[in-house]
Amino acid sequence: MSDHLVLLSVKNLTKVYNKEVLNIKSLSLEEGKIYGIMGPSGCGKSTLLRVINFLEKPTTGSISFNGRPVPLNGFLPLNYRRSMTLVSQKPVLFRTSVKENIAYGLKIRGKRGEEVDKKVSCLLEKIGLQEFADRHAASLSGGEAQRVAIARAVAFDPQILLLDEPTANLDPSNVEIIENLIVELNRSLGITIVLVTHNIFQARRITDYAIFMYDGTVVEAGETEKLFISPEDPRTQSFVEGRMV
């Protein structure tokens, strides 16, 4: 890790359902980076996202955010929940217009009028859907809906954006659009992005730091290009060479 500000860190984090599905000894996310979480199906990638997004409580362990311990037992202050947001691979949009979907997070935070209009207009431009502002969300294609979901997620300026397989089942053209959007949001807004992906080529193209998971654990983590060129663990090597799915 570098000297960048550590936004979030976890230690000795476990999650148990009928069996243990997560066992993370240590993991940190730094400000302004794009992280790629890779690994075979069922290795715990999506569960990790839900735990660090406070959608599920860990069985044991600790989470720190902005240098402060997060109270995992009992009431979770709203500022923690509003500091990050999760977009799933199948976005759920409200049954209203595109612009109303994007404005939702702003309005529930008390924003109104010109402030909302300017932010929505800016985000519509970023996602390339300016002419879709008044279109009903139900009429969008899968790729368009994913772009709107991402815009809605970043509208209220979270510090961390969590993306769970955002390009799964999209055609190559839409994959490229979403990847470019992820990079643009990171560079222009300085937002930390955590991308869960099964696509090793995608991880190598757009992430700064790669995390390889296997059987609920972090096997290896490091700068993306270094991890792909010279992985230290044979399981990592097998995955980045496409021999593990």
N, C-alpha and C positions, 0 to 999 in steps of 0.2 A: 504494500500500500504506500501511497505518497503522503505529502503533507497536507492534502486537501482536508477540509472539515468532514469529520465522520458524522453523518446524519443519523444513522440507525445502526445498532449493533445488537447481536444476540449471543448469548452464552449458555451452553449446556441445555439447549432447547429440545424438548421432546414432545411428541404428540402420539397418544395411544388411543386407538379405537378398540377393536377386538384384539389387535396386535399393535406393536410399535411401528408407526409409519414415518416418523421423523426422529432423528437424533443428530442435532447440529451442535458440535462442540463450540464453534466460534465462527461468526460471519459479520462483516461490516460493510456498509454502503456509504460511499463518499459522495459529497456534493458535486453535482454537475457531470456525472459519468453515466454512460449507458452500460448496463450490466446484462449479460446473457446467462440465463440459467438453463443448462442443457442436461440431458440424461434420457435413458430409455423410458418407455411408458410405465407408469406406476411407481416411479422412483421417489415421488413426494414433492415434485416441483410445484404443482398447483396448491397442495396443502400448505407448503411453506409460504406462498403468497398470501393465502387466507389468514394465516397466523400473524404474519408481520403487518397485515392490514387490519388486525384486531377484529376480524370477522369470526375467528375461532380462538379460544384460549388455549395456550400450550398446556400440556400436562405438567411439565416441570420446566424450569429455566427462567431466564430473565431477558427482557428487551429494554434497551435504552434508546431514547430519541432525543436528538440535540443535546446529548450529554447528560440527560436526566432519566432515571429509572421510570419505566412505564408501570403504573399500578394495574396489574393484571387480575387481581382479585378485588371484586367490587366495582364501583362506579368508575368508568373510564372518561376522563374529561373530554369535552367536545373538541378541544383544540388538537388532540391527537388524531381523532378520526378525520378531521378536516385537513390534516397536513399531508395526507396521501389518499390516493384513489385507485380503484381497480377496474380495469376493463376486461371483460371475458371474451372468449373467442366467438361467442354468439351474443352480440350486443342486444340489450333489451331497450328499445326506444319507446317513449310515450306516444300515445295515439293522438298526436297533434303535429304541428308543422316542424320543419327542421329548425327554424330559428327559435321556436319555443322550447324545443329539446335542449338546445345549447344554452339558452337563458335560464334554464331551471335552477341550476346550482347557484346562480347569482341571486335570483329572486328569493330563494329560501334563506339567503343570508342577508336579506334586507336591501339589496341593491334595486334601483328603480330608474326608469326613464332613460336619459341620454347616456348615462354610464353603461347601462346594460346594452343599449343599441350599438354603441361604439365597440364594446368588447365582442359582441356577437358578430358584427360586421368584420372585424379584424380576424376572428377565427374562421369565418366562412371563407375569407380570402386565403388563409393559410391552408385550408383543406381543399381549396379549389372548387367550392360548391356555392359560390355567390348567387348564381342564378337559381339555386334550389331553396332559397330562404323560406319561401311560402309554400313549398311543396309538402304534402303530407308524408310523414316519415315512413308510413306503411308502403309507399310506392318506391322506396329506394332499393337498389341492388345490394347484395351482401357487402361489397367493397365500400359503397357509398355510406351504408349504415354504420360500418365500422369507423369510417372517418368522422361521422357525426358523433358517435359515441366517444371517440377520443377527444374531439373538440369540447364536448360537454364536460368531460372529465378534467380538462385543464383550464376551464373557464374561470374557476375560482382560485387559480394559482396555487395548486398543491406543491409541496416540496418534492414529493416522490410520486411518480406515475408507474403503476404496476400493470403490465400487459400480459395476459395469459393466452398464448398462442393466437395473437391478433390476426395472423394471415392464414390460419388453417382453413382449408377448403376454398381459398380464393384463387382466381386465375393469375398467371404470371404478371399481367399488366397491373392488376390491383395490388399484388404483393409488392411490386416495385413502388407504387404510389404510397402505400402504407409505410414501407421502409424509409422512403425519402421524407415522409411526414415525421416519423419518429426522430430522425436525425435533425430535421429542421427545428422541431420543438425543443430538442435538447440544446442545440446551438443558440437559438434565438431567445429562449426563455431561461436557460440555465437549469432546467428541471432535471433532476435525477430520474432515470428511467430504468426499470427492471423488467426485462423481457424474458418470459418463459417461451422457449422454442424447441421444437424437435428437429428443426432445420439447421444442420451444422453450417451450411453455406450462408444462411441468413445471419447466424451468430457471428461468423467470421467477417461478413461484409460490414455490419453496422455497430457492433458492440466494442467497447473499450476494454472491458474486463469480463472474463468468462468464468463461470462456476459450473463444474461438472458434478452432478449428483448420481448416486447409485444406492439403491436399497435404503432410501431415507437419510443418507449421510452425504456430506460434502467431501468428495474424494480428492478434488484438486481445484484450485482457483488461482487465477493470475491474469496478467495482461493477455488479451485474446490471442494476438498473433504468436506470442511466445508459447502459450498453451497448445496451440495447433501445431506449431513447428516442432516443439520438443516437450511433449507431455512426459511427466515423471511417473505416472501410474499406468500399468498396462491396460487397465479398464478404460482410462481416458483415451489412450492411444487407439484402442479398439473402436471406441465410439466416434472419434473425430475422423477415423479412416473409413467410417461407414460399415464396419463389421458388427456393430451392435445396434439394435433398434428397440 
